[in-house]
């Protein structure tokens, strides 16, 4: 995932979270935010593992 894609994903997560806060009756939105956050963390971990296997330096954040 490129840095640009990561920023877009984070922006989408932030937007979904903001919607959840302003519309608390929508539990589905909370679930979608949690899933999106988990997927982003998994993608980061996979990227880091792949870089480590190739012996590359890992970029912070």
N, C-alpha and C positions, 0 to 999 in steps of 0.2 A: 504494500500500500504506500503510495507516494505521500510526501508531506502534504501536498495539496489535497489529496483524497482524505487524509486524516483530519485536516482542518474542516473540510466539508462535512465529514461524519460527525465531528464534535459539534459543529454548528447545528446539525440536524438533531442531535441528542439534546442540546441545550434548548432548542425550539420545542421539542416534545416535552421536555421537563417543564418549561414555562407554561405550556398548555395545560399540563397536569396540575400545576399549582393554581392556575386561574380557574380550572374546571375540576375541582376535586371529586365530583360525582363520577368521573370517568376513570374507573379502576383499570380499564384496558390500556389507557395511555401510560399509566404507571408501569404496567407489565411490559409494554413496548419499550419504554425507556430502559428498564432493567435489562431486557434482552439485548438491546442495541449496545449498552455499555459492556455487557459480557462479551458480545461478539467483537467489539473493538479491542478489548483486553486479550482475547484469544488470538486475534490477528496480529497484535503487537508481539505476543509471545512466540508465535510461529515465525514471524520475521526475525526476531532476535535469535531463535534457535538455528534458523537457516544461516544467518550471518555467522554465528559461532562455529557452525560446522565448516563453513568456508574460511574461517580464521579471520574474518573481517572485524574491524572496530565497530562497536555498536554506538549509534548516535543517541544522545540523551533525549528523553521525553518522547 
